[in-house]
């Protein structure tokens, strides 16, 4: 247990960040999996999901969970899959 005031504060900050990062990690995994399944299944709502996923990825990148380039890369890959699916059908 920390004894100094600043060490106590650092511990609280660390716990808060850890909780936020875990929430973001689970949320990103869930939304990406859901979107990929919709694209592969050829559902009509896939385009809406890709758009919503892009917004969510940008929002999470703003918090610093991962870099903006990673968000852009993930969005790009989803868009590619969506376009490929659209060409097939």
Backbone as numpy.savetxt, mean C-alpha at the origin, in Angstrom:
# Nx Ny Nz CAx CAy CAz Cx Cy Cz
13.62 -0.93 30.93 12.77 0.25 30.93 13.66 1.50 30.93
13.29 2.49 30.13 14.09 3.71 30.08 13.93 4.53 31.36
15.02 5.16 31.74 15.00 5.99 32.94 14.89 7.47 32.61
15.50 7.87 31.52 15.50 9.28 31.15 14.22 9.67 30.43
13.88 10.94 30.57 12.64 11.45 29.98 12.65 11.29 28.45
13.79 11.63 27.82 13.86 11.54 26.36 13.83 10.09 25.89
14.36 9.19 26.69 14.33 7.76 26.33 12.91 7.22 26.41
12.15 7.69 27.39 10.74 7.29 27.51 9.95 7.77 26.30
10.21 9.01 25.91 9.52 9.57 24.75 9.90 8.80 23.47
11.17 8.48 23.34 11.63 7.74 22.16 10.96 6.37 22.09
10.78 5.74 23.24 10.12 4.44 23.29 8.66 4.54 22.83
7.98 5.60 23.31 6.58 5.81 22.90 6.49 6.07 21.40
7.41 6.88 20.88 7.40 7.19 19.45 7.65 5.93 18.63
8.58 5.14 19.08 8.91 3.90 18.38 7.72 2.96 18.34
7.03 2.83 19.46 5.85 1.96 19.51 4.76 2.46 18.58
4.57 3.77 18.54 3.54 4.36 17.68 3.87 4.12 16.20
5.14 4.32 15.84 5.56 4.11 14.45 5.45 2.65 14.05
5.82 1.77 14.95 5.74 0.34 14.67 4.30 -0.08 14.40
3.39 0.42 15.22 1.97 0.09 15.04 1.45 0.62 13.70
1.83 1.86 13.37 1.38 2.46 12.11 1.95 1.70 10.92
3.23 1.33 10.99 3.85 0.61 9.88 3.25 -0.77 9.69
2.91 -1.44 10.78 2.29 -2.76 10.68 0.91 -2.64 10.02
0.16 -1.62 10.44 -1.17 -1.38 9.85 -1.04 -1.13 8.35
-0.09 -0.27 7.97 0.12 0.03 6.56 0.55 -1.20 5.78
1.43 -2.00 6.36 1.91 -3.20 5.69 0.77 -4.16 5.38
-0.06 -4.40 6.38 -1.19 -5.30 6.20 -2.19 -4.74 5.19
-2.42 -3.43 5.26 -3.37 -2.79 4.36 -2.89 -2.87 2.90
-1.61 -2.62 2.69 -1.05 -2.68 1.33 -1.15 -4.09 0.78
-0.75 -5.08 1.58 -0.81 -6.46 1.12 -2.24 -6.86 0.76
-3.18 -6.46 1.60 -4.58 -6.83 1.39 -5.14 -6.19 0.11
-4.91 -4.90 -0.06 -5.48 -4.20 -1.20 -4.82 -4.64 -2.51
-3.51 -4.93 -2.49 -2.84 -5.40 -3.70 -3.34 -6.79 -4.09
-3.50 -7.66 -3.10 -3.99 -9.01 -3.38 -5.40 -8.96 -3.95
-6.24 -8.13 -3.35 -7.63 -8.00 -3.80 -7.69 -7.48 -5.24
-6.85 -6.48 -5.54 -6.84 -5.89 -6.88 -6.32 -6.88 -7.91
-5.25 -7.59 -7.57 -4.70 -8.58 -8.51 -5.70 -9.69 -8.80
-6.41 -10.13 -7.77 -7.43 -11.17 -7.98 -8.53 -10.67 -8.92
-8.96 -9.43 -8.73 -10.02 -8.86 -9.57 -9.55 -8.76 -11.02
-8.30 -8.37 -11.22 -7.76 -8.25 -12.58 -7.69 -9.63 -13.24
-7.17 -10.62 -12.51 -7.04 -11.96 -13.08 -8.39 -12.59 -13.36
-9.38 -12.27 -12.54 -10.72 -12.82 -12.74 -11.46 -12.09 -13.86
-10.92 -10.92 -14.25 -11.55 -10.16 -15.32 -12.83 -9.48 -14.89
-12.90 -9.11 -13.64 -14.10 -8.45 -13.11 -14.22 -7.03 -13.65
-15.43 -6.55 -13.73 -15.67 -5.20 -14.22 -15.20 -4.13 -13.26
-15.17 -4.46 -11.98 -14.76 -3.47 -10.99 -13.24 -3.36 -10.86
-12.50 -4.08 -11.68 -11.03 -4.10 -11.58 -10.46 -2.71 -11.83
-11.02 -1.98 -12.78 -10.51 -0.64 -13.09 -10.69 0.30 -11.91
-11.84 0.23 -11.26 -12.08 1.06 -10.08 -11.12 0.69 -8.96
-10.89 -0.61 -8.79 -9.98 -1.07 -7.74 -8.56 -0.59 -7.99
-8.12 -0.60 -9.24 -6.77 -0.14 -9.57 -6.64 1.34 -9.22
-7.66 2.10 -9.55 -7.65 3.54 -9.25 -7.60 3.78 -7.74
-8.43 3.06 -7.00 -8.47 3.21 -5.54 -7.15 2.75 -4.91
-6.59 1.69 -5.45 -5.32 1.18 -4.94 -4.22 2.20 -5.16
-4.22 2.84 -6.31 -3.23 3.87 -6.60 -3.30 5.02 -5.61
-4.51 5.44 -5.30 -4.69 6.51 -4.32 -4.14 6.09 -2.96
-4.47 4.85 -2.58 -4.05 4.35 -1.27 -2.52 4.25 -1.20
-1.91 3.76 -2.27 -0.45 3.63 -2.31 0.22 5.00 -2.19
-0.33 6.00 -2.88 0.24 7.34 -2.80 0.13 7.89 -1.38
-1.01 7.65 -0.75 -1.24 8.13 0.61 -0.24 7.49 1.58
-0.03 6.19 1.44 0.89 5.49 2.33 2.33 5.91 2.06
2.66 6.20 0.80 4.01 6.66 0.47 4.27 8.03 1.10
3.24 8.84 1.21 3.38 10.16 1.84 3.76 10.03 3.31
3.27 9.00 3.97 3.57 8.83 5.39 5.00 8.35 5.60
5.66 7.89 4.52 7.04 7.46 4.63 7.18 5.96 4.84
6.09 5.22 4.67 6.19 3.77 4.84 7.10 3.17 3.77
6.93 3.65 2.53 7.89 3.32 1.49 8.03 4.52 0.57
9.03 4.48 -0.32 9.34 5.64 -1.16 8.30 5.81 -2.27
8.25 7.02 -2.79 7.28 7.34 -3.84 7.52 6.53 -5.10
8.78 6.21 -5.37 9.09 5.41 -6.56 8.52 4.01 -6.45
8.50 3.46 -5.24 7.93 2.12 -5.06 6.43 2.16 -5.32
5.77 3.21 -4.82 4.33 3.36 -5.06 4.07 3.46 -6.57
4.90 4.25 -7.25 4.74 4.41 -8.70 4.95 3.09 -9.42
5.95 2.33 -8.97 6.24 1.04 -9.60 5.08 0.06 -9.43
4.53 0.01 -8.22 3.40 -0.89 -7.97 2.19 -0.48 -8.80
1.92 0.82 -8.87 0.78 1.31 -9.66 0.97 0.98 -11.14
2.20 1.14 -11.61 2.50 0.86 -13.01 2.27 -0.60 -13.35
2.70 -1.47 -12.46 2.53 -2.91 -12.70 1.06 -3.31 -12.71
0.29 -2.70 -11.81 -1.15 -2.99 -11.80 -1.81 -2.50 -13.09
-1.41 -1.31 -13.54 -1.98 -0.76 -14.77 -1.63 -1.64 -15.97
-0.39 -2.15 -16.00 0.01 -3.05 -17.08 -0.85 -4.30 -17.11
-1.05 -4.89 -15.93 -1.88 -6.10 -15.85 -3.30 -5.80 -16.29
-3.82 -4.65 -15.89 -5.18 -4.27 -16.25 -5.31 -4.11 -17.76
-4.33 -3.45 -18.38 -4.35 -3.25 -19.83 -4.23 -4.57 -20.58
-3.41 -5.46 -20.04 -3.25 -6.78 -20.66 -4.58 -7.54 -20.61
-5.25 -7.44 -19.46 -6.55 -8.10 -19.29 -7.59 -7.52 -20.24
-7.55 -6.20 -20.42 -8.51 -5.53 -21.29 -8.31 -5.94 -22.75
-7.07 -6.16 -23.16 -6.78 -6.57 -24.52 -7.27 -7.98 -24.80
-7.16 -8.86 -23.79 -7.59 -10.25 -23.95 -9.08 -10.37 -24.16
-9.83 -9.54 -23.42 -11.29 -9.68 -23.51 -11.91 -8.75 -24.51
